[in-house]
Amino acid sequence: MGTAGTPAPGGPRAVRILTGMLVLLAVVAALTATFVRVPYFVFRPGSVQSLSDRVNVVVGDTFDPAGEVYFATVRQDGTVNGWEWLEARLRPSLALVDEDLVLGGRTRDENRSFNFQLMRVSKSTAVAVALRHLGIDPIRATGVGMAEVMGPSEGVLTTDDVILTMDGVAVFEVMDLVEIVRQRAPGDVLELVVEPVGGGESRTVLLTLGAREDDPTIGFMGIVPQTRWEDVPDLPIDVLVNTGRVGGNSAGLALTLSILDLVTPGELTGGLRVATTGTIDPAGVVGPVGGVAQKAVAAREGGIDLFLVPEAEVELAGRHAGDVAVEGVGTLQDALDALERHGGQTRDLRLPGSRSGS
């Protein structure tokens, strides 16, 4: 028992000290969580953005639809503190992603530039896929260029050359060249007509085939070939796409559908508000994308009627889309079939005045 005038162990003073220490630790922890950045990105639900006012038909007729095609976006937070990290761990609608996975070895500025380049390629591909579906090919192969020259071709060809013919046979694409070389043997001499990449005066060169190291019986040119593609002039339709400051390639399917909707009569969407996400390649194949859960939330909050997603991600999207109808698609044709099931007019799409479509 303590003597008079001596505070007992654990008395009020000790409690005050302990309380003060706990408060101090809490303040330090709060300040650390607030001001220290952690190496993660947080993906949050973004928005659904309409495309009819972003797709500009500069040549050809335009048909204003009653429905609309939207592309879904995510909001990407690249400066994440401790509180935001904790929020992302607790909220199912947020995704926490290691910054190395997002950046892929690039700086943040390089990553932004990379994503804008992806969008530029995506827009060009979407235009080409839409026009091809209408029976119009907007680009054509005009010869075989070279990304690299080595071995037998050194001193004969340069990376500024485009091969037009081989032994009198026209070569338009890489496979045309491959088929001819495949029939030749090491030591055979090929007569090539070449011209500069940008066009100009052609010249004739003779190239003696070498032998491949892995199989000495097979002829070897010593080039890394690549097809030269050129725009086809005077098309009946020309489309420009403005996506502003949005990067990435996940709007490819949406852009393709919006172009088809605007340049053909009828209601492609059946009058619905249709959001999509998914890349598209030149063959019309729809590829997977990131942030599908966040985009599904954006579709739900944006009043979307139908959400089209890559087929591998339909289950994930459905868990976050609420009452929004969700369909998975693997190709452009799958997307058109899905729209038809929901009342869209997607059969026999064609430009006005054309006799047939795809």
C-alpha positions in Angstrom: 0.0 0.0 0.0 1.4 3.4 -1.0 2.3 6.0 1.6 0.4 9.3 1.9 1.3 11.8 -0.8 2.8 9.2 -3.2 0.8 8.4 -6.4 -0.2 4.8 -6.7 1.3 2.9 -9.6 -1.1 3.2 -12.6 -2.6 6.3 -11.2 -4.0 9.3 -13.1 -0.6 10.6 -14.1 0.4 7.3 -15.7 -2.9 7.2 -17.5 -2.4 10.7 -18.8 1.1 9.7 -20.1 -0.2 6.6 -21.7 -3.0 8.4 -23.3 -0.7 11.1 -24.6 1.6 8.5 -26.1 -1.3 6.8 -27.9 -2.6 10.1 -29.2 0.9 11.0 -30.5 1.2 7.6 -32.2 -2.2 8.1 -33.7 -1.2 11.5 -35.0 2.1 10.2 -36.5 0.2 7.3 -38.1 -2.4 9.6 -39.5 0.2 12.0 -40.9 2.2 9.1 -42.4 -1.0 7.7 -44.0 -1.8 11.1 -45.4 1.5 12.3 -46.7 3.5 9.1 -47.6 2.9 7.8 -51.1 2.7 4.0 -51.5 3.8 2.3 -54.8 0.3 1.5 -56.1 -2.3 2.8 -58.5 -6.0 2.8 -57.6 -8.5 2.2 -60.3 -11.9 3.8 -59.6 -15.2 3.8 -61.5 -14.9 6.5 -64.2 -17.7 7.5 -66.5 -19.5 6.4 -69.7 -18.9 8.8 -72.6 -21.0 9.1 -75.7 -19.4 8.7 -79.1 -21.8 10.2 -81.5 -20.4 13.7 -80.9 -16.8 12.4 -81.1 -17.1 10.5 -84.4 -17.0 13.1 -87.3 -18.1 11.7 -90.7 -16.3 14.1 -93.0 -17.2 12.3 -96.3 -20.5 10.5 -96.7 -23.9 10.6 -95.1 -24.6 10.6 -91.3 -27.6 9.1 -89.6 -28.3 10.5 -86.2 -29.3 7.5 -84.0 -32.0 7.6 -81.2 -29.9 5.3 -79.1 -26.2 5.8 -78.3 -22.9 4.0 -78.0 -20.8 4.8 -75.1 -17.3 3.8 -74.0 -16.7 3.1 -70.4 -13.7 4.5 -68.6 -11.9 4.1 -65.3 -10.3 6.9 -63.2 -6.7 6.0 -62.5 -5.2 7.5 -59.4 -1.4 7.3 -59.5 -0.6 9.1 -56.3 -1.9 6.9 -53.5 -1.5 7.5 -49.8 -2.1 5.2 -46.9 -5.8 6.1 -46.5 -6.5 5.6 -50.2 -4.6 2.2 -50.1 -6.8 1.2 -47.1 -10.0 2.4 -48.9 -9.1 0.4 -52.0 -8.6 -2.8 -49.9 -12.0 -2.4 -48.3 -14.2 -1.3 -51.2 -15.0 -3.9 -53.9 -15.5 -1.2 -56.5 -11.9 -0.2 -56.3 -8.8 -2.0 -57.6 -5.4 -1.7 -56.1 -2.6 -2.5 -58.6 1.2 -2.5 -58.1 2.6 0.4 -60.0 5.2 -1.8 -61.7 2.4 -3.7 -63.3 0.9 -0.5 -64.6 4.0 1.3 -65.7 5.8 -1.8 -67.2 9.2 -0.2 -66.7 8.2 3.2 -68.2 8.2 6.5 -66.3 4.8 8.1 -65.6 5.2 10.5 -68.5 6.3 7.7 -70.8 3.3 5.7 -69.7 0.9 8.6 -70.6 2.5 8.9 -74.0 2.3 5.1 -74.5 -1.5 5.2 -73.7 -2.2 8.0 -76.1 -0.3 6.1 -78.8 -2.5 3.0 -78.0 -5.6 5.2 -78.5 -4.3 6.5 -81.8 -3.8 3.0 -83.1 -7.1 1.9 -81.6 -9.0 4.7 -83.5 -7.3 3.8 -86.8 -8.1 0.1 -86.3 -11.7 0.8 -85.4 -12.3 2.9 -88.6 -10.7 0.1 -90.7 -12.7 -2.7 -89.1 -16.0 -0.7 -89.5 -15.4 0.1 -93.1 -14.3 -3.5 -93.9 -17.5 -4.7 -92.4 -19.3 -2.5 -94.9 -17.2 -4.0 -97.8 -14.7 -1.2 -98.0 -11.0 -1.7 -97.4 -9.4 1.6 -96.5 -5.8 0.5 -96.8 -3.9 -1.6 -99.4 -0.6 -3.4 -99.4 1.8 -1.9 -101.9 5.1 -3.7 -101.4 7.5 -5.2 -98.8 9.8 -3.0 -96.8 12.5 -3.9 -94.3 12.9 -3.2 -90.7 16.4 -4.6 -90.7 19.0 -5.6 -93.3 21.7 -8.1 -92.6 23.9 -10.9 -94.2 23.2 -11.4 -97.9 21.2 -8.2 -98.2 23.8 -5.9 -96.7 25.1 -3.5 -99.4 22.3 -4.5 -101.7 19.2 -3.3 -99.9 18.5 -0.7 -97.2 15.7 -0.1 -94.7 14.5 2.7 -97.0 13.8 0.2 -99.8 10.5 -1.4 -100.7 10.5 -4.5 -102.8 7.9 -4.4 -105.6 8.7 -7.5 -107.6 10.9 -10.6 -107.3 11.9 -12.3 -110.6 9.1 -10.5 -112.3 6.4 -11.5 -109.8 4.7 -8.7 -107.9 5.0 -8.8 -104.1 2.4 -6.8 -102.2 2.6 -8.4 -98.7 5.2 -10.3 -96.7 3.7 -13.7 -97.5 4.1 -13.0 -101.2 7.8 -12.6 -100.6 8.0 -15.6 -98.3 6.3 -17.9 -100.9 8.9 -16.9 -103.6 11.9 -17.3 -101.4 10.6 -20.7 -100.1 11.0 -22.1 -103.7 14.6 -21.0 -104.0 17.8 -22.5 -102.6 21.0 -21.0 -101.2 23.1 -19.5 -104.0 20.1 -18.7 -106.2 20.1 -15.1 -107.5 16.9 -13.1 -107.2 16.2 -10.1 -109.4 14.4 -7.4 -107.3 12.7 -4.2 -108.4 12.7 -1.8 -105.4 11.7 1.8 -104.8 12.1 4.2 -101.8 9.6 3.8 -98.9 8.0 7.2 -99.7 7.9 6.4 -103.5 10.1 7.6 -106.3 12.3 6.2 -109.0 12.7 2.4 -108.9 15.9 0.4 -109.5 16.7 -3.2 -110.2 19.1 -5.2 -107.9 20.5 -8.7 -107.9 20.5 -10.6 -104.6 22.3 -13.9 -104.0 20.5 -15.9 -101.3 22.5 -17.2 -98.4 21.8 -20.2 -96.2 19.9 -20.2 -92.9 22.1 -21.2 -89.9 19.4 -23.6 -88.5 18.9 -25.2 -91.9 21.6 -24.7 -94.6 19.2 -26.1 -97.3 16.8 -23.1 -97.0 17.5 -19.8 -98.8 18.1 -16.7 -96.6 17.6 -13.1 -97.7 18.8 -11.5 -94.5 15.9 -9.0 -94.0 13.2 -8.5 -91.4 10.3 -7.9 -93.9 7.2 -5.7 -93.2 4.3 -4.9 -95.5 3.9 -1.3 -96.7 0.3 -0.2 -96.3 -1.1 2.9 -97.9 -4.5 4.6 -97.6 -6.9 4.0 -100.4 -7.9 7.4 -102.0 -11.4 8.6 -102.8 -13.3 6.4 -100.4 -17.1 6.9 -100.2 -16.7 7.4 -96.5 -14.1 9.2 -94.3 -14.3 9.3 -90.6 -12.3 11.2 -88.0 -12.4 10.4 -84.3 -11.7 12.7 -81.4 -11.3 11.1 -78.0 -9.7 14.1 -76.3 -7.3 13.2 -73.5 -8.5 9.6 -73.0 -5.7 7.1 -73.5 -5.5 3.3 -73.9 -7.0 1.0 -76.4 -10.1 -0.3 -74.6 -12.5 1.8 -76.6 -11.8 -0.1 -79.8 -15.1 -2.0 -79.9 -17.2 1.0 -78.9 -15.6 3.1 -81.7 -16.3 0.5 -84.3 -19.9 0.2 -83.3 -20.4 3.9 -83.1 -19.0 4.4 -86.6 -21.3 1.7 -88.0 -24.3 3.2 -86.2 -23.6 6.7 -87.7 -22.9 5.8 -91.3 -25.7 3.3 -91.9 -29.5 3.8 -91.8 -31.5 2.2 -89.0 -31.0 1.9 -85.2 -27.9 -0.3 -84.5 -28.6 -0.1 -80.8 -32.4 -0.5 -81.0 -32.7 2.9 -79.3 -30.8 1.7 -76.2 -28.0 3.3 -74.3 -25.2 0.8 -75.0 -21.8 0.9 -73.3 -18.9 -1.3 -74.3 -15.3 -2.0 -73.4 -12.8 -4.1 -75.3 -10.0 -3.8 -77.7 -10.4 -4.7 -81.4 -7.9 -6.0 -83.8 -7.8 -5.7 -87.6 -9.7 -9.0 -87.9 -12.5 -7.8 -85.7 -11.5 -9.9 -82.6 -12.4 -8.3 -79.3 -9.6 -8.5 -76.7 -9.6 -8.3 -72.9 -9.1 -5.0 -71.0 -8.4 -3.9 -67.4 -10.8 -2.2 -65.0 -13.9 -4.1 -66.0 -15.4 -4.0 -62.5 -14.9 -0.3 -62.3 -16.4 0.2 -65.8 -19.4 -1.9 -64.8 -20.0 0.4 -61.9 -19.7 3.4 -64.3 -22.2 1.8 -66.6 -24.6 1.2 -63.7 -24.3 4.7 -62.4 -24.5 6.2 -66.0 -28.0 4.7 -66.7 -26.8 2.2 -69.3 -29.2 -0.4 -70.7 -26.7 -2.9 -72.1 -23.0 -3.3 -71.4 -20.9 -5.3 -73.8 -17.6 -6.7 -72.5 -14.9 -9.2 -73.6 -16.4 -12.7 -73.2 -13.7 -13.7 -70.6 -14.8 -10.8 -68.3 -18.6 -11.1 -68.5 -18.9 -12.7 -65.0 -16.8 -10.0 -63.3 -18.8 -7.3 -65.0 -22.1 -8.9 -64.0 -21.1 -8.8 -60.4 -20.8 -5.0 -60.4 -23.4 -4.0 -63.1 -26.5 -4.1 -60.9 -29.6 -4.2 -63.2 -27.7 -3.4 -66.4 -27.8 -6.3 -68.9 -24.3 -7.6 -69.6 -23.2 -9.7 -72.5 -19.8 -11.1 -73.4 -18.5 -10.9 -76.9 -15.5 -12.3 -78.7 -15.8 -10.6 -82.1 -17.4 -7.6 -83.8 -20.0 -10.0 -85.2 -20.8 -11.3 -81.6 -21.4 -7.7 -80.6 -23.7 -7.1 -83.5 -25.6 -10.4 -82.7 -26.0 -9.2 -79.1 -27.4 -5.9 -80.2 -29.8 -7.7 -82.5 -31.1 -9.8 -79.5 -31.8 -6.5 -77.8 -33.7 -5.0 -80.7 -30.9 -3.5 -82.8 -30.9 -3.4 -86.6 -27.6 -5.0 -87.3 -28.3 -7.3 -90.3 -27.1 -6.4 -93.8 -25.4 -3.1 -92.8 -24.6 -1.0 -95.8 -23.8 2.5 -96.9 -26.7 4.4 -98.6 -26.7 3.5 -102.3 -24.5 0.4 -101.9 -25.8 -3.0 -103.1 -24.6 -5.2 -100.4 -23.0 -5.1 -97.0 -21.3 -7.7 -94.8 
